[in-house]
Amino acid sequence: MAVAPNPTNGDAYVILSDAAYSVAQITVTDITGKVVYRTSQALSANEARILIPHEAIAVPGMYIVQAATGNQVHTRKLMVQ
């Protein structure tokens, strides 16, 4: 899993590889733990790009991005300028 661009000042994308034919649950929280964005997407390709809209991460700072697919959970930091 990767989050790009990082840092960002607009939209960001969660990039998942080798997760075809599963469902991705994406959760974005701010530094206080408040959920600012959540989405689910069925994955049908070997690599998927899932949008995190800039409206959800409009306040500059650090965010935690969590992606759950099947029995795997990945967590990355996202910096917003």
Secondary structure, 3 states (H helix, E strand, C coil): CEEECCCECCCEEEEEECCCCEEEEEEEEECCCCEEEEEEEEECCCEEEEEECCCCCCCCEEEEEEEEECCEEEEEEEEEC
